[in-house]
Amino acid sequence: MQYVEPFVHLNPHQFSVALMQPQIAPNTGNIARLCVATTTRLHLVRPMGFVLSDRNLKRSAMDYWDRLQLTVHDDQTSFFSTIDPARCWFFTTKSKRSYWEAEYADGDCLVFGSETHGLNDALLKSHSGQCVRILQSPHERCLNLSTAVGIGLYEALRQSNPNRI
């Protein structure tokens, strides 16, 4: 019987993650670290609740920050001038559609709102068919942002190549 080594690396992909107006530096640092570990581009959309030189941001990202594929956008308009909104999935507690029901495709962007306000209602309304929710207990408000990004990103990666992850 021939030994087959289990797959232990991600395949190349073009997924990206966008944080709209993130407020908490350590969350963004953790997400940056996740993005480096998964070779995922990260978009940060201003205004943010911290500056990029924040020591808590760098501390939570550890020594990963220099390898991060990062784009910072001044506002939502500049973000959507570089990312096709039709290729976005908007994660929100206000959706009735499970993130498991989404059909992610390589090149999609997973969009998350700020820790304090989530995504704005106008954005959710204009893209209602692309809004998804991570399932949780009905008595709880929401998940931590960095946890939610990890859950969403790994589901997208799994779907894009189900035989490899």
C-alpha positions in Angstrom: 0.0 0.0 0.0 1.4 3.4 -1.0 1.5 6.2 1.5 -0.1 9.4 0.4 0.9 12.5 2.2 -2.1 14.5 3.4 -2.6 17.9 1.9 -1.3 20.6 4.3 -1.1 23.8 2.2 -3.7 26.1 0.6 -3.9 26.3 -3.2 -3.3 29.7 -4.7 -6.4 31.8 -4.8 -7.7 35.4 -5.5 -10.1 35.9 -2.5 -9.9 39.1 -0.6 -11.3 40.5 2.6 -12.5 44.0 3.2 -13.0 45.7 6.6 -15.3 48.7 6.4 -14.4 51.3 9.0 -12.7 48.9 11.5 -12.5 50.3 15.0 -10.4 47.9 17.1 -6.7 47.6 16.2 -6.1 44.1 17.7 -9.0 42.7 15.6 -7.5 44.2 12.5 -4.1 42.8 13.4 -5.5 39.3 13.9 -7.3 39.6 10.6 -4.1 40.8 8.9 -2.3 37.7 10.3 -5.0 35.4 9.0 -4.8 37.1 5.6 -1.0 36.5 5.4 -1.4 32.9 6.5 -4.0 32.3 3.8 -2.4 34.6 1.1 -5.5 36.7 1.0 -5.5 40.4 0.1 -6.8 42.7 2.8 -8.7 46.0 2.1 -9.1 48.5 4.9 -11.7 51.2 4.3 -11.5 54.5 6.2 -12.3 56.1 8.5 -10.8 53.7 11.0 -10.7 53.8 14.8 -6.9 53.6 14.9 -3.9 54.5 12.9 -1.8 51.9 11.0 1.2 52.6 13.2 -0.8 51.6 16.3 1.4 49.3 18.4 -1.6 47.1 19.3 -2.2 46.5 15.6 1.4 45.5 14.9 1.5 43.4 18.1 -1.5 41.3 17.2 -0.2 40.9 13.6 3.2 39.9 15.0 5.9 39.7 12.4 3.3 39.0 9.6 2.6 42.7 8.8 5.5 43.1 6.3 4.1 40.2 4.2 0.5 41.5 4.1 -1.1 42.3 0.8 -2.8 45.5 2.0 -4.8 48.2 0.2 -6.1 51.1 2.2 -9.1 53.1 0.7 -10.1 56.6 1.8 -13.8 55.7 1.7 -16.4 53.3 0.5 -16.5 55.0 -2.9 -12.8 54.5 -3.6 -13.1 50.9 -2.4 -15.9 50.1 -4.9 -14.0 51.8 -7.7 -11.4 49.0 -7.4 -13.6 46.1 -6.4 -16.7 45.0 -8.4 -19.6 45.0 -5.9 -21.1 42.1 -7.8 -18.2 40.0 -6.6 -18.7 40.8 -2.9 -20.4 38.9 -0.1 -21.6 41.2 2.7 -21.5 39.6 6.2 -24.1 40.9 8.5 -26.3 39.8 11.4 -29.2 41.4 9.6 -29.4 38.7 6.8 -31.6 35.7 6.9 -29.4 33.8 4.4 -26.7 31.6 5.9 -23.1 32.0 4.8 -23.2 28.3 4.0 -25.8 29.0 1.2 -23.5 31.4 -0.6 -21.7 30.1 -3.7 -18.3 31.6 -3.3 -16.0 31.9 -6.4 -12.3 32.5 -6.5 -11.8 36.3 -6.8 -14.8 37.2 -4.5 -14.4 39.7 -1.8 -15.7 39.1 1.7 -16.9 42.4 3.2 -17.3 42.9 7.0 -18.4 46.0 8.9 -17.0 47.7 11.9 -17.2 46.1 15.3 -19.5 48.8 16.7 -21.9 49.3 13.8 -21.5 46.6 11.2 -22.2 47.5 7.6 -24.5 50.4 6.9 -28.1 49.8 6.0 -27.9 51.5 2.6 -25.1 49.2 1.5 -27.0 46.1 2.7 -30.2 47.2 1.0 -28.4 47.9 -2.3 -26.8 44.4 -2.2 -29.4 42.4 -0.4 -28.9 39.3 -2.6 -25.3 39.1 -1.5 -25.8 39.5 2.2 -25.0 36.5 4.4 -25.1 35.7 8.1 -22.9 33.4 10.2 -25.2 31.2 12.3 -25.2 31.6 16.1 -27.4 31.4 19.1 -30.5 33.6 18.8 -29.8 35.1 22.2 -26.3 36.5 21.3 -25.6 39.8 19.6 -22.6 38.9 17.3 -19.3 37.2 17.0 -15.9 38.9 17.3 -14.9 40.4 14.0 -11.7 38.5 13.6 -13.5 35.2 14.4 -16.2 36.0 11.8 -13.6 36.8 9.1 -11.9 33.5 9.8 -15.1 31.5 9.6 -16.2 33.2 6.3 -12.8 33.1 4.7 -12.2 29.4 5.4 -15.7 28.5 4.1 -15.0 30.4 0.8 -11.6 28.6 0.5 -13.2 25.2 1.2 -15.9 25.8 -1.4 -13.4 27.0 -4.0 -11.5 23.7 -3.8 -13.4 21.2 -1.7 -11.0 18.3 -2.4 -8.0 20.1 -1.1 -9.1 21.6 2.3 
